[in-house]
Amino acid sequence: MSENKIEVLVGAVVLAVAAGFLAYMMNATGIGGSTTGSYELRASFRSVEGIAVGTDVKMAGVKVGTITSLALNPQTFRADARFTVKDGIVLPDDSAILISSEGLLGGNYIEIVPGGSPVDLEPGEEIEDTQGSVSLISLLMKFVTSSGSSEETPQ
């Protein structure tokens, strides 16, 4: 009988630890968490390759928000992104937003580059100056084709 109680106790501890890890993961990534203490902005990108809902939004390398939705706009054929920014971070209306890479093998994130305008963005407004993701494959192909065509032929 005592062996059965030990198994139940160990099972309860395992479930409690799993619930703790789940809560930590949701808090750390912002998935499923409340968006209190933040406001939403919008941006429209030519390409959002490499990012998804839950991707970090950073300024100066510091996480200030999260992507909350991505959708294709059928009128403009661009990707509309909605993201949150922490309260207390006021962005000028001429700020730029771009998709950056953490390195050659790292993931992508959204980077906000603040502008210098005295007028600030209000919650729900759109950042107009956007730069979509750059395909590493297409950059390598441009490099390979340009280096091959720049060689002079002997005469």
Sequence and secondary structure as in RCSB ss.txt:
>XXXX:A:sequence
MSENKIEVLVGAVVLAVAAGFLAYMMNATGIGGSTTGSYELRASFRSVEGIAVGTDVKMAGVKVGTITSLALNPQ
TFRADARFTVKDGIVLPDDSAILISSEGLLGGNYIEIVPGGSPVDLEPGEEIEDTQGSVSLISLLMKFVTSSGSS
EETPQ
>XXXX:A:secstr
 HHHHHHHHHHHHHHHHHHHHHHHHHHHH TT   TTEEEEEEEES  TT  TT EEEETTEEEEEEEEEEEETT
TTEEEEEEEEETT   BTT EEEEEESSSSS EEEEEE    SSB  TT EE EEE    HHHHHHHHHHHHHHS
S    
